[in-house]
Amino acid sequence: MGLTGVILMLSTRILLIAFLLSIPADACMWVDGTTLDGGTRTIGGLSPAKMLRLSLNSSPEDKLDELIEARREDHKDADTWSELEGVRKVITGDYDQAITIFNESEAKFPGRYSTAVNLGTAYELKGELNLALKWISEGIRRNPDSHMGTEWLHVEILKARMKLKENPDYLREHHVIELPESFSATSSFKIDGDSHTGDDVRDALEYQLRERMIFVKPPDPIVADLLFTFGQVEGRTNVVESGMQLMEMAREYGFPNPELIAEATKQYEWAFTLRKTRRIIYIILAISALAAFLILAYRKEWFFLTGAAHRRHQMEKKNQRLAS
């Protein structure tokens, strides 16, 4: 085998190894994702879309069982169990009875955070959005850090629902959260007068959607819009694979502007192309560098293609020493 054949064989092996390493390992806890600029980012755990599908496949009854189990040992007071009965009424659709129970709890034990948000949720499901906004805002006042500090998004959802009630086409031209044209995970921007970072928005969307999708199944315009926005945030600040999965869920929930999904998907696919192009360039450069090294090493007689050539080289060196 000549020098060209050896280099070709080694290059082929390198290409094979590079290909095998590029195959996604779904069974691993850590996988490589693609950033919007075509770079690579290693991410771990379940993707947001997979976590949200767990909520989508859960039922309100599952959530109630979870709440009851969580309070079985830690909270044994009668008022807590009364509130859980109110939650049960919400789940079964008896909103009037649930509101009665929560109002009685508020009268007996004023100032509890859980009572305020339960009232807000019951009023929201009943369609009395002004009262829902009043009580959710009161819940935030009582405990600003509740739900990991994401209840500000619940307020924005209620405001969007109120606008949607006035104008059924509102979400065709607006979003629950109006994002700037460009932002990063750490950049700060205003939402309803308050400052939030890209990470703040991402965390709020994930938490609020995880809770909401247990109760709200497709189609739903609010959840569809939130999923689309979440897909934008994930694609811009994390990885585009996650963004595309969320965009697909937005489509399932009936997002009214499929052309926006197509536009975002096209941008994400371009990121895939950039990443693949970079990978090919890196492989070509690596192979070229290896080939150049092998050629240099061969010319410098650092290695030989056959044992006979190596023995001949040793004999020549021996003769040279004897001659000198």
Secondary structure, DSSP 8 states (H G I E B T S, - for coil): --HHHHHHHHHHHHHHHHHHHHS--TTSSEEEEE-TTS-EEEEES--HHHHHHHHHT--HHHHHHHHHHHHHHH---HHHHHHHHHHHHHHTT-HHHHHHHHHHHHHHSTT-HHHHHHHHHHHHHHT-HHHHHHHHHHHHHH-TTHHHHTHHHHHHHHHHHHHHHH-TTHHHH--SS---SS--SS-EEEETTEEEEHHHHHHHHHHHHHHHHHH--SS-HHHHHHHHHHHHHHHHHS-HHHHHHHHHHHHHTT-S-HHHHHHHHHHHHHHHHHHHHHHHHHHHHHHHHHHHHHHHHHHTTSS-SSHHHHHHHHHHHHHHHHH-
